[in-house]
């Protein structure tokens, strides 16, 4: 999942008396345009390219962001006349390069686990997947029902039903070839003409998340967002990052070898709880790992992606997060600038996530290479012993020493 379409072309009628000089997705929240909040989430999820479906006051978005935000490449799909949500998606898909495309509403933050959503979509071979949200009262939104296999079996319009239930959270994964093959008119509603009309004849699935959800298109929720959106956006130039080595820090190291497939990956004791705790202490959590087993031909980058997908899913399920994984597949003899102790991976993180304060950030590892990487980056260095005697050379390179990641999470201030 590398691409996303953000629907950012609405007029924002209900918000116009509060924010009138910019399109609704550009409304300031926490000191930044709301779109930046969405970009941050997509960037952390590994999305590389965002297609912005613009219309009303499109130049405000284009002039502000240009063609890049952090590691995201930005492309614009401009409506010259209003096309409706379906027409906007259809036009945006003409700019896409992949077949599974994420679609989001530009005025809604639904802080889901994108990796789990993508796995769900692929496992069910869905033509369309919908991120659902449990709410106490569905009146304002309408409701969605699924069967015991998570297949969508009904949509009910807003104001037609009340009480607790599942709602459409406004995030979708869809198959581009299938969608364009519907041969819809240039202007149509995605909700009315696709979701509610043809769900019975297609593989539409819904996955429920209990993640944070807010729609800033309603004034009372726009004001609520000012105090609830992640505080990292209130101070974009003072973000604290945690850099973690992987083998020997997160998972059990294979002595003399490599973790080559998912069933060889084993979390070290206490790591999942530790990452849940550390997620509240750091604005960003990155993994930086040398993986020269790829360069040796022992396993592939696809194998590594499977390992990391399983790892991240388990971390997310336990309340933790990993904002991005950086790895270097080069052999040691190649002297790649991306291989620790060189700092290529760290430099890439700084480029991808602007505003990191190195003086308050930390590198945690279990080798001299990790400590040198941290020193070269200007980070505080933390060495994990894993119960083994510490060589003097290792101790001299570390600012602090802990038993393991669980110990670090408990005792680090």
Secondary structure, DSSP 8 states (H G I E B T S, - for coil): --EEEEEE----GGGTTTS-SS-GGGSEETTEEHHHHHHHHHHHTT--EEEEEE-TTHHHHHHHHTTEETTEEEEEEE-SS--HHHHHHHHHHTT--SSEEEEEETTEEE---HHHHHHHHHHTT-SEEEEEEEES--TTT-EEEE-TTSBEEEEE-TTS--SSEEEEEEEEEEEHHHHHTT---SS--HIIIIIHHHGGGTTEEEEEE-S-EEETTSHHHHHHHHHHS-GGGTSTT-B-EEEE-SBTTTB---TTS---SGGG--B-TTHHHHHHHHTTT-SEEEEEEE-HHHHTTSS-HHHHHHHHHHHHHHHHHTT---SEEEEE---GGGT-TTSTTS-HHHHHHHHHSTTB-GGG-EEEESSHHHHHHHHHHT-EEEEE-TTS---HHHHHH-SEEESSHHHHHHH--
